């Protein structure tokens, strides 16, 4: 059981920088309500610390321990609190950093037809298999539509590289309706789409997020290899790691174990011509 309650009081000095196009009384009055400022911690000081006894029978011991507690943990506590605030500000600044794609990266190309329109989806992946960019090519479209689709793909790619989760794009664009739409040919998991964007982000959700709820057909071998998955040995796990390092995560749709073929017992005899 706890016998003492320690209350610590801090004073934090900080400044907030706001960038204004014009300085006037109206903007200055509403400045405190804005949340687009840059936060910077200047100083953190320990004001005081109070120790309360939770056991009324130990008043004398409480006063003695109060001096010991304050003298022993005053400096580390203030330093720990200051480091905590600095780490939070550093992490907030780190969140705005762009993680550029490697010069040579993995990915895959998916060709499909929506109605009478061909759509080519190109993806680029980081070394760990996460998606970092997309390219969208269409046919039978005017220059304006092609330019808009290309720049839309660039905007999505920048968002992914700045840390926007793929789930956010999926929830925003799956289900959008505009032409071309209808039956999808050339994709084994998607049979129809309400628009090009609906098709693209369904494909990305299935390939990179295992979103089987957005697929129209079940995954091949989804229920056949459950016992095989449970009985994997260390050697097989090492092989899976190697396959993940050299194979596009989206291309195999995360089904590494189902796409592997065990050739350990296969013997090949090579005979030369006489």
N, C-alpha and C positions, 0 to 999 in steps of 0.2 A: 504493500500500500504506500502511496506517496504521502509524505509528511509535510512537504513544503511546496509552495507555489511562488515562482519567480517571475516578476513582471519587468520587462525591459522596454525602455523608451528611447527612441532614436529621433534625430533631426536630420533631414535630408535636404541638401541644397542643390537645386538643379536649374537648368535654363532650357527654354524652348525657342527654337528659331523658326520663324514663319517668313515665307517669301510672298511679297505683295507686289502687284503691278502698279498700285497707286496708294498713297498714304492720305487718308482722310478720316474724319471723325467717325463716320459710319463703320468703316472697316476696323478701326481701332476698338470700337465698342463691342463688336462681335468677335474680336480676336480670341477671347477666352473660350468661346464655344467651338472653335475650330479644332479638328483632330488631325490635321495634316502637317503638324509641326514636327521638327526633328528634336528628339529628347536627348539631353546630355546631362549626366550626373557630375556635379562639381565636387561635392563633399558629403560625407556621412559621418555623423558624430554620435557617440553614446552619451545621452543626457544623464540618466540615472537608472538604477535597478532596485526594485522593492521586493522583499521576501516576506511572504505571508505564511503563517503557520496554519496547517490544517488540523493540528492536534493541540487543543488549548492547554494541555498539561505540560507542554515543553516550551514555555515562553522564554526561559533563560537560554536554553540551548538554541532556540531560534535566533535570538539576537546575536549570539556568538557566531553561528553559522552564516548569518547574513553578511558579516564582515569578511569571512573567509570566502564565501561564494563570490562576492563582488570583486575582491582583490584577485582571485585566481582566474576568473573567466571573463573579466571586463574587456581586456585587450583582444583575446581570440574571438569573442562574440562580435565585437564591432568590426574586426577585420573580416570575419566570415560574412557578415551582413553586407559589407561594402563589396566584397568579391562577388557575392550573389547578384547584386544590382548590376555590377559591371558585366557579368556574364550574360545577364538578360539583355542588356543593351547591345552587347557584341553579337548575341544570337539574332536579335532583331535586324541588325545591319547585315548579318550574314545571309538572312533570308532573301535579301534583295540582290544576291549575287547570281550571275548567270553561269551555269555549268555547260560549257561548250562541248559539242560533240567531238569525238576523236576523228582524226583525219581519215582513218580507215575503219569503217564500222560495219557491223552485221545488219541484216534486215531482210525483207522479202518483198516481192511484187505480187499483188493479187489482181488478176484481170476478171472482170465480171461485166455482164450486160444487164442494164435496167431498162426495160422496154426495148427501144431500138438504139439506145445510147451505150457505148462502151466506156467503162470507167477503169482506170488503172490506179491502184493505190500502192505507193512506195513508202516504206517505213525505214527508219534508221534507229539503231539501238546503241546504248552505252555498253561498256564492257561487261556489266553485270546483267545485261539482258533487258533493262528497262527501256521503254520507248522514249526517244528524244526528238524525233522529227517525223513529219509526213510530207508527201508530195501527192498531188491529185492531178491526173491528166484525164481529159475527156475528149470525146470525138463528136462530130456533128454539132458543135457549138460555135457560136460566134466568138470573135476576139474579146468582146467585153466579158462574156461569161467565163472564158478561159482565164482572163486576167484576174477576175474576182476570185475564182477558185484557187488560183496559184497564190494570191496574196492572203486568202483565208488560211491556206495550209501553212504559210509562213507565220501568220499570227498564232496559230495553234502550236507550231513548233517552238516559237519563242516562249509561249506560256509554259510548255513542258520543260524547257531548259531553265526557266526561272523558278521552277518548283511547283507549278500548278498541278494538282493530281489529275490523272487521266479520268478518274471518276467524275470530276466536275464537268468535263467536256461531254462525257457520255450522258449524264443526266440532263444536260442542256440541249443536246442535239438529237438524241434518239427520240423518234416520234414526230419530228418535223415533217410537214407535208407541203410539197410542191413538185411540179413536174421537172424531170421525168420520174415516174413512179410505176410500180407494178411488179411483175414477176422478175426474179433475178436468176440469170443463167451464168454458170461458171463458178459458183461458190457452193461448196458441199454442205455448209451449215446454215446459209441464209437463202430462203426461197422467195421472199418478197420484201419490198421496201417502199416506204411512203415518200422517199426522196433520196437524193444522192447522199446527203449528210446523214440521214437515218441509216442507210446501208453502211457507210464508212465507219461510223462509230459503233454500230453493231459488230462489225468485223473486228475492230480494235478491242472492244469489250470481251469478245469471245477469245481472241488470241492472247491478250495480255492480262486480262482480269479474271479469266475462267467464268465469265458470266453466262452460264448455260441457260439462264432464264430468258436471254435475248436470242437464243438460237432456235431455229425451226426444226432441226433434226438432231437426234442424240449423237453424242460423241462415239466414234467407233471404238469398240472394246471397252466401254466405260464400266461394264459390270462383269466382264469376262476375266479380267486380270487382277481382281481384288486379292485373291490368295497369293498371286505372284508378287504383288507389291509388299505383302506382309512378310514374305520369306526372302527378301533381298539380303545378300551377303555383303560384307565390306568391299569385296572386289567389284561387285556390281554397282555399289554406291560410288566407288572411285571412277568406274567407267561412265556412270551418269554425269559426274562432275566434269569429266573430260568432254563429253558430248555437249553439255551446256555451254562450255567455254568456246566451242568451235561452231555451234549451231545457233541459228536465229531462234530466239524464244517464241516469237510470233509465228514463224514458219511451221513449227511442230505443235503450236498451240499448247505449250506446256506439257504435252503428253510424251515426255522423253521415254518413259519406261514402256509405253505402248508402241512406240515407233522403233524400238531397238530389236534387233534380230541376233540371237545368240548363235555364233558360228564357232564356238570353242570345240565342238565335237565333229565339225565338218573336216574331212580329209580331202585334199586336192592332190591328185597325181598328175604331174606334167611329163608328157612323153614327147621327145623330139622326133622329127621325121628321119627315117633311115635313108 
